[in-house]
Amino acid sequence: MKAVEASERRRVSPSQLARKILCRAYLPDEFPRGLAGLHLRWKHSDEMIGVLKLLFAKGWVVKGVELSSNGGRLDLLAIAPDQQKIAIEVKSHRGELRELDKIQAALYWMAQFDCVAVANRHAIIIMTPQFVQEVRTSANITRECLDKQPELAAVSFTPHPDVCSTCRNLRCLFFKHRT
């Protein structure tokens, strides 16, 4: 059997990798179909409009929407008033942006961006270079574990409030306690 080269492996999207960083045993639930799925897409679109209004009010210029970046779809690319090119991940949560959201945003960083941010209609949080580097290091360790020890990763449960609610790993002892 031929060994699979790193370049041949299926890339894990930033969305799923962020969850795997927090709990390697995370298994994604299926995206809702029908009206529930349409409702989630509508909420995200509505939040995108809110974030665009916030960016324009602060004097930012939007350069791109729904761009490919690091194996996923980056929501926005904008130029801040200080001329920094910022990749922005939009989240449609009420209240504070979560740790998971910040990790996911950091995973979109590429050399052509000056920085990355996570935003909702109320706030824009720009990730520090140190945070992005820490996340990239964690991502590399997580990918290595997923590639080299998939059996161990599948049972490496680390309950986290940002991921348990959308996990479908029935082997997890915490699965029955999710809400």
C-alpha positions as CSV (number, residue, x, y, z in Angstrom):
1,M,0.0,0.0,0.0
2,K,1.3,3.4,-1.0
3,A,1.9,6.0,1.7
4,V,-0.2,9.0,1.3
5,E,1.9,12.2,0.8
6,A,0.9,15.3,2.8
7,S,0.0,17.1,-0.4
8,E,-2.4,14.2,-1.3
9,R,-4.3,14.3,2.0
10,R,-7.7,15.9,2.1
11,R,-7.3,19.3,3.8
12,V,-9.4,19.9,6.8
13,S,-11.3,23.1,6.6
14,P,-10.5,25.9,9.1
15,S,-14.0,25.4,10.5
16,Q,-13.5,21.8,11.3
17,L,-9.8,22.1,12.2
18,A,-10.7,24.8,14.8
19,R,-13.0,22.3,16.4
20,K,-10.5,19.5,16.2
21,I,-7.9,21.7,18.0
22,L,-10.3,22.0,20.9
23,C,-11.4,18.3,20.8
24,R,-9.6,15.9,18.5
25,A,-12.5,13.4,18.7
26,Y,-14.9,16.0,17.4
27,L,-17.2,14.6,14.6
28,P,-19.3,17.2,12.8
29,D,-23.0,16.9,12.8
30,E,-24.6,17.1,9.4
31,F,-25.6,20.6,8.2
32,P,-29.3,20.9,8.6
33,R,-31.4,20.4,5.5
34,G,-34.5,22.1,4.4
35,L,-35.8,25.2,6.3
36,A,-33.4,24.8,9.2
37,G,-30.4,25.0,6.8
38,L,-31.9,27.9,4.9
39,H,-32.5,29.7,8.2
40,L,-28.8,29.3,9.2
41,R,-27.7,30.6,5.8
42,W,-30.1,33.5,6.1
43,K,-28.7,34.3,9.6
44,H,-25.1,34.3,8.2
45,S,-26.1,36.5,5.3
46,D,-27.9,38.9,7.6
47,E,-24.8,39.1,9.8
48,M,-22.6,39.7,6.8
49,I,-24.7,42.7,5.9
50,G,-24.4,44.0,9.5
51,V,-20.6,43.6,9.4
52,L,-20.4,45.3,6.1
53,K,-22.3,48.3,7.5
54,L,-19.9,48.3,10.5
55,L,-16.9,48.2,8.2
56,F,-18.2,51.0,6.0
57,A,-19.0,53.2,9.0
58,K,-15.4,52.8,10.3
59,G,-14.0,53.7,6.9
60,W,-12.9,50.3,5.7
61,V,-12.9,49.2,2.1
62,V,-14.1,45.7,1.2
63,K,-11.9,44.0,-1.5
64,G,-13.5,40.6,-1.6
65,V,-16.4,38.4,-0.4
66,E,-16.4,34.5,0.0
67,L,-12.7,33.9,-1.0
68,S,-10.8,30.6,-0.9
69,S,-8.2,30.6,1.9
70,N,-6.4,27.7,3.5
71,G,-8.9,25.1,2.5
72,G,-12.0,27.0,3.4
73,R,-14.1,30.0,2.5
74,L,-13.1,33.3,4.0
75,D,-16.0,35.6,4.4
76,L,-14.5,39.0,3.7
77,L,-11.2,40.7,2.7
78,A,-11.0,44.3,3.7
79,I,-8.6,47.2,3.8
80,A,-8.6,49.0,7.1
81,P,-8.1,52.8,7.3
82,D,-4.4,52.2,8.2
83,Q,-4.1,50.3,4.9
84,Q,-3.7,46.8,6.5
85,K,-5.2,44.0,4.4
86,I,-7.4,42.1,6.8
87,A,-9.1,38.7,6.4
88,I,-12.4,38.6,8.3
89,E,-14.4,35.7,9.4
90,V,-18.0,36.7,10.1
91,K,-20.0,34.9,12.9
92,S,-23.7,35.3,13.6
93,H,-23.7,34.9,17.4
94,R,-25.5,37.1,19.8
95,G,-23.1,38.5,22.4
96,E,-19.4,37.8,22.6
97,L,-17.4,36.1,20.0
98,R,-16.3,32.6,21.1
99,E,-12.8,31.1,21.5
100,L,-13.7,28.8,18.6
101,D,-14.4,31.8,16.4
102,K,-11.1,33.3,17.1
103,I,-9.2,30.1,16.5
104,Q,-11.1,29.6,13.2
105,A,-10.2,33.2,12.1
106,A,-6.5,32.6,12.9
107,L,-6.5,29.5,10.7
108,Y,-7.4,31.6,7.6
109,W,-4.2,33.6,7.9
110,M,-2.0,33.5,4.8
111,A,1.1,35.5,3.9
112,Q,-0.8,37.9,1.7
113,F,-2.9,39.2,4.7
114,D,-1.5,41.6,7.2
115,C,-3.7,40.1,9.8
116,V,-7.0,38.2,10.4
117,A,-10.1,39.2,12.4
118,V,-13.4,37.7,13.5
119,A,-16.4,40.0,13.4
120,N,-20.1,40.2,14.0
121,R,-22.4,43.3,13.6
122,H,-21.2,44.5,17.1
123,A,-17.5,44.0,17.1
124,I,-14.3,43.3,15.1
125,I,-11.6,41.5,16.9
126,I,-8.2,41.5,15.2
127,M,-6.0,38.6,16.2
128,T,-2.5,39.3,17.4
129,P,0.4,37.8,15.5
130,Q,1.3,35.8,18.7
131,F,-2.2,34.3,18.9
132,V,-2.1,33.4,15.2
133,Q,1.3,31.7,15.6
134,E,0.0,29.8,18.7
135,V,-3.0,28.6,16.7
136,R,-0.9,27.6,13.7
137,T,1.4,25.6,16.0
138,S,-1.6,23.9,17.6
139,A,-3.0,23.2,14.1
140,N,0.2,21.5,13.0
141,I,0.2,19.3,16.2
142,T,-3.4,18.4,15.7
143,R,-3.0,17.6,12.0
144,E,0.0,15.4,12.8
145,C,-2.0,13.5,15.4
146,L,-5.0,13.1,13.0
147,D,-2.7,11.8,10.3
148,K,-0.3,9.6,12.3
149,Q,-2.6,8.4,15.2
150,P,-6.2,8.6,13.9
151,E,-7.4,5.9,16.4
152,L,-6.0,7.8,19.3
153,A,-7.4,11.1,18.0
154,A,-10.9,9.5,17.6
155,V,-11.0,8.9,21.4
156,S,-9.1,12.0,22.6
157,F,-12.2,13.6,24.1
158,T,-11.8,17.1,25.5
159,P,-15.3,18.5,26.3
160,H,-15.6,22.2,25.3
161,P,-18.7,24.3,25.3
162,D,-17.9,25.7,21.8
163,V,-17.8,22.3,20.1
164,C,-19.9,19.7,22.1
165,S,-23.2,21.2,20.9
166,T,-22.5,20.3,17.2
167,C,-20.5,17.0,17.8
168,R,-22.0,13.7,16.8
169,N,-19.3,11.4,18.3
170,L,-21.5,8.8,20.0
171,R,-18.5,7.3,21.8
172,C,-17.9,10.4,23.8
173,L,-18.9,10.1,27.4
174,F,-20.1,13.7,27.3
175,F,-22.3,13.3,24.3
176,K,-25.4,12.5,26.3
177,H,-25.0,15.7,28.3
178,R,-25.0,18.0,25.4
179,T,-27.9,20.4,25.0
